[in-house]
Amino acid sequence: MRAKDFAPPSVSLRFVQVWRRNFLVWRKLAIPSMLGNLADPMFYLLALGYGLGALI
């Protein structure tokens, strides 16, 4: 097999539309996702601290 038998795939600019859609969805969901990831452990620590504090 020769090197010219393995041509690189042609690149289309259609990927820009997919990338843009993924970026817009990420931008829409990034802040709620980060808030949830921060609020869940804080809520857990608050509840655990309050519960253990009541026992002591």
Summary of the structure (lengths in Angstrom):
residues: 56
radius of gyration: 24.8
end to end distance: 76.5
largest distance: 77.1
contacts: 84
relative contact order: 0.06
helix: 79%
strand: 0%
